[in-house]
Amino acid sequence: MAKHIYGIDLGSYEIKVYDQEKNTIWTEKNVVAENRDGKIIAVGDQAFEMYEKTPPNIRVVFPMREGVISDFQHITDLLQYLLTSGRSFAQGGEYTIAVPADVTELEKRAFYDLLVHSTAKARSVNVIERGVADAVGLGLDVQHCDGVFVVNLGGETTELSVLAAGGLVFNQRLKVGGRQMDREIVERIRRHYNFLIGMSTAEKLRKQTGINDDRSGRTVEIAGRDLLTGVPTFKNIPASLVRASLKDLLEKCVSAIMALIDRTPPEINHIIQKDGLYVTGGLARMEGLPYYINRATGLHVHTSRKPKYCSVRGLMDIVGSPELQALTYSMQEETDRWM
């Protein structure tokens, strides 16, 4: 009987799955929509399309918060859907899952329970820190490196990982990500213009604007609701206002990066100063971000062509290599050890 082997990167807003048998990577939004009676009416990408567009009797739920499982029932519902969809993964498979930086054993156990005790009925579950998976996905020789600093900028968190000799030296998880940036954009536009926009509109505005130093006075037209008249309309928003909305959050990330570098042992610090930072995650391609981090830290910044998929590509390499599998560890063994 053929083995079904999968690598899973379960992020705050998207699940990315590598299927070894099909040699494919696919993604699905981590979203569930239900009616007032609690009946599931849509999940995944279909449910995400309903976000901010639903009537009062329909609720759209995001079961992941800040990189960890916050709603076990709804994430189980999502998994059940994936098991029965056309591109599903099979029951009784072997799973390697990327877990966030700086999580408790209880939060880590939730990932294990999701795959073992739900309808997935996993045969085995191994975990690996996302920073390590990112480094493998970047093509770095993680097991023999003397110092690597990976910054993963995601939907709700920023994960900082200092690696050496195949393991974590330090890691930290910040509550800074795309969602917090979008929330700041929504709030600043409301305060300055008495104009209300949705989070999806804020995300599009952030992606169109970036954080480059644009002195041309460029504006972007967006749809929203005038709070003084209550009438839906359009308004031109200066790109400079969007950049100002991101300033405090980006400075928080830079401060955390510098603080973590200051804590690293001198021999590892020397390598990081020479080689620079590796930036991954969905926000890594935001216009002007590598230049901003370089200017703020003085360190060279590396990105890949598809930084959003670094972690799952690392999982793809890990599940296919007995040598790299040594970087993972079994949650079953971890559970037994702590009991």
WOCORVEN-V272795 format. One record per residue. N is the residue number from 1. PHI is phi as a letter, one per 20 degrees, with the letter a starting at -180 (none if undefined). PSI is psi in degrees with one decimal (999 if undefined). Layout:
n;phi;psi
N;PHI;PSI
N;PHI;PSI
//
This chain:
n;phi;psi
1;none;127.7
2;f;142.2
3;f;143.2
4;d;113.4
5;c;132.2
6;c;148.8
7;d;130.8
8;c;126.5
9;d;102.1
10;e;94.9
11;e;179.2
12;f;-33.6
13;c;-6.1
14;b;138.4
15;d;131.7
16;d;129.9
17;c;130.2
18;d;125.0
19;d;109.5
20;f;-37.8
21;f;-41.8
22;e;-9.9
23;l;48.4
24;c;155.6
25;d;128.2
26;c;161.1
27;c;155.9
28;b;141.5
29;f;142.1
30;e;71.7
31;b;143.4
32;c;137.0
33;d;133.9
34;c;157.6
35;e;-175.2
36;f;-26.5
37;e;1.2
38;n;9.2
39;e;130.5
40;f;126.0
41;d;-17.6
42;a;150.1
43;b;165.4
44;m;-141.5
45;g;-37.4
46;f;-41.2
47;f;-36.6
48;f;-33.2
49;f;-22.5
50;e;-10.1
51;g;129.3
52;m;13.2
53;c;5.0
54;e;151.8
55;f;168.3
56;g;-23.5
57;e;1.3
58;c;132.6
59;d;131.7
60;d;124.0
61;d;134.0
62;d;103.0
63;f;-5.4
64;d;137.8
65;c;125.8
66;l;38.6
67;n;-6.0
68;c;163.2
69;f;120.6
70;d;-17.8
71;c;91.6
72;f;-37.4
73;f;-44.2
74;f;-32.2
75;f;-30.3
76;f;-40.2
77;f;-41.1
78;f;-43.4
79;f;-39.5
80;g;-41.2
81;f;-45.5
82;f;-31.9
83;f;-20.2
84;d;1.2
85;e;172.0
86;f;-30.3
87;d;35.4
88;f;163.2
89;d;153.4
90;e;157.3
91;f;152.8
92;m;20.9
93;e;177.7
94;d;128.2
95;c;139.0
96;c;123.5
97;c;137.3
98;e;126.4
99;d;151.3
100;f;165.1
101;f;147.3
102;l;47.4
103;d;155.1
104;f;165.1
105;f;-34.5
106;f;-43.1
107;f;-36.8
108;f;-38.1
109;f;-31.0
110;f;-36.2
111;f;-42.4
112;f;-49.1
113;f;-37.2
114;g;-40.9
115;e;-30.0
116;e;-42.7
117;d;-3.0
118;e;-167.6
119;f;-14.0
120;f;-34.2
121;l;54.7
122;g;140.1
123;f;-38.4
124;b;150.8
125;c;116.9
126;d;148.9
127;c;157.8
128;b;142.4
129;f;140.7
130;f;-34.8
131;f;-37.4
132;f;-44.5
133;f;-39.8
134;g;-47.3
135;f;-40.7
136;f;-43.5
137;f;-25.3
138;f;-7.7
139;n;15.7
140;e;150.2
141;e;80.9
142;f;-38.8
143;f;-20.3
144;c;10.7
145;f;150.3
146;e;-8.5
147;r;123.1
148;c;136.9
149;d;116.1
150;d;131.0
151;d;113.4
152;d;110.9
153;e;107.7
154;d;-161.1
155;f;-36.3
156;c;-9.1
157;c;157.7
158;d;124.6
159;d;124.9
160;d;128.5
161;c;123.5
162;d;122.0
163;d;150.4
164;b;137.5
165;l;40.1
166;n;3.0
167;c;170.6
168;e;130.5
169;e;-50.0
170;b;151.3
171;b;157.6
172;b;142.8
173;d;122.8
174;d;145.6
175;e;60.4
176;c;123.3
177;a;-169.4
178;g;-37.9
179;f;-42.9
180;f;-37.6
181;f;-44.0
182;f;-37.5
183;f;-39.1
184;f;-38.7
185;f;-46.1
186;g;-46.7
187;f;-40.7
188;f;-39.3
189;f;-38.4
190;f;-43.2
191;f;-42.0
192;e;-31.6
193;c;1.9
194;l;46.0
195;c;126.0
196;d;127.5
197;c;162.7
198;e;168.8
199;f;-34.8
200;f;-39.2
201;f;-40.2
202;f;-40.2
203;f;-44.6
204;f;-38.7
205;f;-42.8
206;f;-44.0
207;f;-33.7
208;f;-27.7
209;e;-48.7
210;m;-163.2
211;c;22.2
212;f;154.5
213;f;90.1
214;e;107.9
215;e;7.5
216;e;-5.4
217;m;25.4
218;f;143.4
219;c;159.1
220;c;130.2
221;e;129.4
222;c;158.7
223;e;144.5
224;a;-159.0
225;c;127.6
226;f;120.0
227;f;-16.7
228;e;-36.2
229;d;-19.8
230;m;8.8
231;e;131.2
232;f;135.1
233;b;-172.8
234;d;152.1
235;b;144.4
236;e;122.7
237;d;127.4
238;f;139.2
239;f;-29.9
240;f;-31.8
241;f;-37.8
242;f;-44.9
243;f;-38.7
244;f;-31.5
245;f;-28.9
246;e;-13.8
247;g;-54.1
248;f;-39.9
249;f;-40.6
250;f;-37.9
251;f;-34.8
252;f;-42.1
253;f;-46.0
254;f;-41.8
255;f;-40.8
256;f;-38.5
257;f;-47.7
258;f;-37.8
259;f;-38.6
260;f;-37.0
261;f;-40.2
262;f;-26.2
263;e;-16.3
264;f;147.3
265;g;149.2
266;g;-39.1
267;f;-33.6
268;f;-40.0
269;g;-40.3
270;f;-42.2
271;f;-42.6
272;f;-42.3
273;f;-33.5
274;f;-43.5
275;e;-25.0
276;n;-166.3
277;d;151.6
278;d;118.8
279;d;125.7
280;c;-175.1
281;n;169.0
282;f;-26.1
283;e;-6.0
284;f;-25.6
285;e;6.3
286;g;133.0
287;g;125.3
288;n;-6.6
289;f;-48.5
290;g;-41.3
291;f;-40.7
292;f;-47.3
293;f;-39.9
294;f;-45.8
295;f;-36.7
296;f;-30.3
297;d;-21.2
298;m;6.9
299;d;145.6
300;f;141.4
301;d;123.9
302;d;138.7
303;c;161.6
304;d;171.8
305;f;-33.5
306;c;71.7
307;f;-24.7
308;f;-28.5
309;d;10.8
310;g;-46.3
311;f;-46.9
312;f;-30.5
313;f;-34.1
314;f;-41.6
315;f;-37.7
316;g;-44.6
317;f;-38.0
318;f;-47.5
319;f;-18.0
320;e;2.4
321;c;114.6
322;g;-33.8
323;f;-44.7
324;f;-23.4
325;f;-17.4
326;f;-16.6
327;f;-16.0
328;e;168.2
329;b;154.5
330;e;130.0
331;f;-28.1
332;f;-44.6
333;f;-39.5
334;f;-39.2
335;f;-45.5
336;f;-38.2
337;f;-32.2
338;e;-10.4
339;f;999
//
